[in-house]
Amino acid sequence: MVIAKRDEYKVSVQEDLGAAVRHFRTQSKVSQTTAAEWEGVSQPYLSLLESGKFGSSLNHALRLLRLLGYEVIVRRESLNG
């Protein structure tokens, strides 16, 4: 889910995290092949991650965080520390 005010993604399910990875990779003008090489994984595996295929443990962790009243936000790292 994109948060429109800033370039942030609210992650509620694993598909949201995959969409965030894809969005920020393409925004940075980095190909899947290059990103996969940087990470040390295959391009097909990165494609699976961008499709939200992280495994059930991620969904359980995200659901538990929501039940505890927390949310996960993905945004660019601050350069100011």
C-alpha positions as CSV (number, residue, x, y, z in Angstrom):
1,M,0.0,0.0,0.0
2,V,1.5,3.3,-1.0
3,I,1.2,6.2,1.4
4,A,0.6,9.2,-0.9
5,K,2.0,12.0,1.2
6,R,5.6,10.8,1.0
7,D,7.4,8.1,-0.9
8,E,6.6,5.4,1.7
9,Y,5.0,2.0,1.7
10,K,2.9,0.7,4.6
11,V,3.4,-3.0,4.8
12,S,0.5,-5.1,6.0
13,V,1.0,-8.3,4.0
14,Q,4.0,-9.8,2.2
15,E,2.7,-8.6,-1.2
16,D,3.0,-5.0,0.1
17,L,6.7,-5.6,0.9
18,G,7.3,-7.1,-2.6
19,A,5.6,-4.1,-4.1
20,A,7.8,-1.8,-2.1
21,V,11.0,-3.6,-3.2
22,R,9.9,-3.4,-6.8
23,H,8.9,0.3,-6.6
24,F,12.1,1.4,-5.0
25,R,14.2,-0.7,-7.2
26,T,12.6,0.7,-10.4
27,Q,12.6,4.2,-9.0
28,S,16.3,3.8,-8.5
29,K,16.6,2.7,-12.1
30,V,18.2,-0.6,-11.1
31,S,17.3,-3.7,-13.2
32,Q,16.2,-6.9,-11.6
33,T,19.4,-8.6,-12.8
34,T,21.7,-6.0,-11.3
35,A,19.8,-5.9,-8.0
36,A,19.9,-9.7,-7.8
37,E,23.7,-9.6,-8.5
38,W,24.1,-7.1,-5.7
39,E,22.1,-9.3,-3.3
40,G,23.8,-12.5,-4.4
41,V,20.6,-14.2,-5.5
42,S,19.2,-15.2,-8.9
43,Q,17.0,-12.9,-10.9
44,P,14.1,-15.4,-10.8
45,Y,14.3,-15.5,-7.0
46,L,14.3,-11.6,-6.9
47,S,11.2,-11.7,-9.1
48,L,9.5,-14.0,-6.6
49,L,10.3,-11.6,-3.8
50,E,8.9,-8.7,-5.7
51,S,5.7,-10.8,-6.2
52,G,5.4,-11.1,-2.4
53,K,6.6,-14.7,-2.2
54,F,8.5,-14.5,1.1
55,G,7.0,-17.5,2.9
56,S,4.3,-17.7,5.6
57,S,6.5,-16.7,8.5
58,L,6.6,-13.1,7.2
59,N,2.8,-12.9,7.0
60,H,2.6,-14.3,10.6
61,A,5.1,-11.6,11.8
62,L,3.2,-8.8,10.0
63,R,-0.1,-10.0,11.4
64,L,1.2,-10.2,14.9
65,L,2.7,-6.7,14.7
66,R,-0.8,-5.4,13.6
67,L,-2.5,-7.3,16.4
68,L,-0.1,-5.6,18.9
69,G,-0.9,-2.2,17.4
70,Y,2.2,-1.6,15.3
71,E,2.8,-1.0,11.6
72,V,5.7,-1.5,9.3
73,I,6.7,1.4,7.0
74,V,9.3,1.2,4.3
75,R,11.0,4.5,3.3
76,R,14.3,5.7,2.1
77,E,17.0,5.7,4.8
78,S,17.8,9.1,6.2
79,L,21.2,10.4,5.2
80,N,21.3,12.5,8.4
81,G,21.5,9.4,10.6
